[in-house]
Amino acid sequence: KVARLQDADLTSVPPRDDLGFDAEALAAAVAKTDAALTVLATPNNPTGLAMTLDEIERVVAASPGFVVVDEAYVEFNTEGTAAELLDRHPNLIILRTLSKAFGLAGIRIGYLIAHPAVVRELMKARLPFMVDRFAEQTALAVLQRWDLVEDRVRRMQASIKDVTDALQSRRMPGVEVVPSQANFVIFTTPAPADALQDRLADHGVLVRNMGGYPELEGYLRVSAGTDTENNAFLGALETSLHEVAP
């Protein structure tokens, strides 16, 4: 929407058949279009898939303009962070948030990592009051307790692994799961997604229907939960699949 407001020309690069990033096509597109700005969300929302550092660097190296890497889910990512590429690529800008792994969505705070010269230019256009005092102090306090964040991330990663393993088990025939590097997982089943979502809601379980994305028609998304919440979801899903089986 912001790009359209600026009358910018937009170029989208579709994912591979497995929903992963097509790094070769991305690099070719930024070079061909002489892109002033390229945006990569990795780990990706809505798929949960992540680019490798080699794939990110291929796109950054091919780009004549800036490449913004949205790392909202970086704490869950085993592929590493694009920050490792900053020394070699001053056209790289990294965005992060405290809304996901930190659980601080309510204070609406995040941060940017970039080459010092880029940061200086961006600061010239900053708003006078970007972050309120409460949010600032809360963020600083949490960052001083990284051990708590690491523990939270470990628990969510274990939660997603448990859900993924269960969805791929014999209890759930026909269910296909996309491997996730985030705090959620998307999956398909033999049942129609709309009907299954409604039936799960009848059992007190809410999942997101991903049909709004053309490539994700038929997919549902569930977030990491406690053991009790995960078991409730899996039990409701197993029951619902029998109830709405095609």
Buried (B, 14 or more C-beta within 10 A) or exposed (E): EEEEEEEEEEEEBEBEEEBBBBBBBBBBBBBEBEBEBBEBBBBBBBBBBBBEBEBBBBBBBBBEEBBBBBBBBBBBBEBBBBBEBBEEBBBBBBBBBBBBBBBBEEBEBBEEBBBEEBEEEEEEEEEEEEBEEEBEEBBEEBEEEEEEBEEBBEEBBEBBEBBBEBBEEEEBEEBBBBBBBBBBBBBBBBBEBEEBBEBBEEBEBEBBBBBEEEEBEBBBBBBBBEEEBBBBBBEBBBBBBEBBEE
